[in-house]
Structure formats: structure tokens, C-alpha cells
């Protein structure tokens, strides 16, 4: 029952291109094949993907930088009263904000007005209005996010 999905779209920053891979049991793959869209990926996506995976320097640098920034963001979020980030193996962090008294959708709306998009997790099964998901970005972007989270919390 394990399915591993890899999105090249996210990792390589291919806006508008849908490209990735999935690893799963033969049974799951067959069930997915029966339910997928009738069209495959396009030639542009295939070409971009083939070139992207050749860039080993970029791949390694991106993994190292993402891990460094994830640690930084995790640490700094933990210093904001009422924010409880969870460790993650992905390039985003789930954050419990229930102790802040701010609803996740209110926080998402406040930040969106400033051009910062976060994921309100209120519609995730098992989570409610007190969880957000934050993508790992550059240090500059992460510092802007942290500053705005602190300001939003104070309002």
C-alpha cells in the first residue's frame, strides 16, 4: 500500500509543466493506469525532464540548500510563541498554530494580501483550522515569511 510520488515540476521549478514519477506495486500502478487522463505528458515536458536530470550539480546543490533552509525555518518557527512545526522529510513543514488563537484560513488570507502564499490545512482529513503548511524557500524568502508570521500573530 505504499506509493512514492516524485514531482520534477516542483524540484526543478518547471512552472506549467507536469512531470514526475511514481513508484508503487504493480497492482497500484495498474489501478492508476485505468484512472489516468487519456493523454500522456507532452514532448516539451519530456525534453525538459531529460535535460534536467543530467544537471547533477544543480540536483546536489538544491538538496543541500533545501535541507539547510528547512532546518533554519524549523528552528525559527519554534521560536515564535504558539507555532509548533513538525519535522518533515519533504520540502515543506506542517505547523500547528492552534495556540496562537489565529485560524489557519485567517492567517493564509492575511499573508496572501502581502503576496505570501501558505497552505491552509483545514480541509486535510484529521486536521482542523489550526494547521498550515509552509514551503521551504530561499533564506531571503524564509526571513520575509518569518517576519510576516510574527507580525500577523501580533495583530
C-alpha positions, 0 to 999 in steps of 0.5 A: 500500500505504499506509493512514492510520488516524485514531482520534477515540476516542483524540484526543478521549478518547471512552472506549467509543466507536469512531470514526475514519477511514481513508484508503487506495486504493480497492482497500484500502478495498474489501478492508476493506469485505468484512472489516468487522463487519456493523454500522456505528458507532452514532448516539451515536458519530456525534453525538459525532464531529460535535460534536467536530470543530467544537471547533477550539480544543480540536483546536489546543490538544491538538496543541500540548500533545501535541507539547510533552509528547512532546518533554519525555518524549523528552528525559527518557527519554534521560536515564535510563541504558539507555532509548533512545526513538525519535522518533515522529510519533504520540502515543506513543514506542517505547523500547528498554530492552534495556540496562537488563537489565529485560524489557519484560513485567517492567517493564509488570507492575511499573508496572501494580501502581502503576496505570501502564499501558505497552505491552509490545512483545514480541509486535510482529513484529521486536521482542523483550522489550526494547521498550515503548511509552509514551503521551504524557500530561499533564506531571503524568502524564509526571513520575509515569511518569518517576519510576516508570521510574527507580525500577523500573530501580533495583530 
